[in-house]
Amino acid sequence: MTAIARLEVIPVHEGSQSNDIANAIDALDDYDVAYETTATDTVVEAETVDELFDAVKAAHNAVGGDRVITELEIDHQRSRDQHIGDRVAAVETALGRPARREDRASSPSK
């Protein structure tokens, strides 16, 4: 049923990639997908694999320039729904705390 993917769109050129990546993220808004951008990739959730592929194709095509690399990893559980938040919540339950730390200065030295 639900498909979750890790998407990375990498414009290949000198200088900042931020505007190109923003264009790729903007393109996802034209599709019925949920997404969450991290520092290294974007996690995308769709009801069908076809919808996921359509959204990813649009994100890839939204990046201009001469060269772009797109990496896609899909987890498609056909027997049940799965959601981005559920996976994070399961890890946080196992940890017994939120799965993030924003202040590196307070971490112990190793």
C-alpha positions as CSV (number, residue, x, y, z in Angstrom):
1,M,0.0,0.0,0.0
2,T,2.0,3.0,1.2
3,A,5.5,3.6,-0.2
4,I,8.2,5.5,1.6
5,A,11.3,6.6,-0.2
6,R,14.6,8.3,0.5
7,L,15.2,10.8,-2.3
8,E,18.4,12.7,-3.0
9,V,18.6,15.2,-5.9
10,I,22.1,16.4,-6.5
11,P,22.8,19.2,-8.9
12,V,26.3,18.9,-10.2
13,H,27.9,22.3,-10.6
14,E,30.1,24.9,-8.8
15,G,28.6,27.0,-6.1
16,S,25.5,26.7,-3.9
17,Q,23.0,23.9,-4.7
18,S,20.3,25.4,-2.5
19,N,18.1,27.0,-5.2
20,D,18.2,23.9,-7.3
21,I,17.3,21.7,-4.4
22,A,14.5,24.1,-3.5
23,N,13.1,23.7,-7.0
24,A,13.1,20.0,-6.6
25,I,11.3,20.2,-3.3
26,D,8.8,22.7,-4.8
27,A,8.0,20.2,-7.5
28,L,6.8,17.6,-5.0
29,D,4.0,20.0,-4.0
30,D,2.2,19.3,-7.3
31,Y,1.7,15.7,-6.1
32,D,-0.3,14.0,-3.3
33,V,2.8,13.1,-1.3
34,A,4.0,13.9,2.1
35,Y,7.7,14.7,2.5
36,E,10.2,15.8,5.1
37,T,13.5,17.3,4.1
38,T,16.6,16.6,6.2
39,A,20.2,17.9,6.0
40,T,21.1,15.1,3.5
41,D,18.0,14.0,1.7
42,T,14.2,14.1,1.6
43,V,11.9,11.3,2.8
44,V,8.8,11.0,0.6
45,E,5.6,9.1,1.4
46,A,3.0,8.2,-1.2
47,E,-0.1,6.0,-1.4
48,T,1.2,4.3,-4.6
49,V,4.5,3.6,-6.2
50,D,3.3,5.2,-9.4
51,E,2.5,8.4,-7.6
52,L,5.9,8.3,-5.9
53,F,7.7,7.8,-9.2
54,D,5.8,10.7,-10.8
55,A,6.7,13.0,-7.9
56,V,10.3,12.0,-8.0
57,K,10.5,12.4,-11.8
58,A,9.1,16.0,-11.4
59,A,11.7,16.7,-8.6
60,H,14.5,15.5,-10.9
61,N,13.3,17.5,-13.9
62,A,12.9,20.6,-11.8
63,V,16.6,20.9,-11.4
64,G,18.2,22.9,-14.3
65,G,21.7,22.7,-15.5
66,D,23.8,20.3,-17.4
67,R,24.0,17.4,-14.9
68,V,21.9,16.1,-12.0
69,I,22.2,12.9,-10.0
70,T,19.1,11.5,-8.4
71,E,19.2,8.7,-5.9
72,L,16.1,6.9,-4.8
73,E,15.5,4.1,-2.3
74,I,12.0,2.8,-1.9
75,D,10.4,0.7,0.8
76,H,7.0,-0.5,-0.4
77,Q,5.1,-2.6,2.0
78,R,2.2,-3.9,-0.1
79,S,0.3,-5.5,2.8
80,R,-0.1,-2.5,5.1
81,D,0.1,1.3,5.4
82,Q,3.2,2.8,6.7
83,H,4.0,6.4,7.6
84,I,7.1,8.5,8.1
85,G,6.1,9.6,11.6
86,D,5.4,6.0,12.7
87,R,8.9,4.9,11.9
88,V,10.4,7.8,13.9
89,A,8.1,7.2,16.8
90,A,9.0,3.5,16.9
91,V,12.7,4.4,17.2
92,E,12.0,7.1,19.8
93,T,10.0,4.5,21.9
94,A,13.0,2.1,21.7
95,L,15.3,4.9,22.7
96,G,13.0,6.2,25.5
97,R,13.7,9.8,24.3
98,P,13.5,12.0,21.2
99,A,15.8,10.8,18.4
100,R,17.6,14.1,18.0
101,R,20.1,16.3,19.8
102,E,20.6,19.8,18.6
103,D,23.4,21.0,21.0
104,R,26.6,19.1,20.2
105,A,28.5,21.2,22.8
106,S,26.7,19.4,25.6
107,S,27.7,15.9,24.4
108,P,30.5,14.0,26.2
109,S,33.8,13.7,24.5
110,K,34.9,10.3,23.3
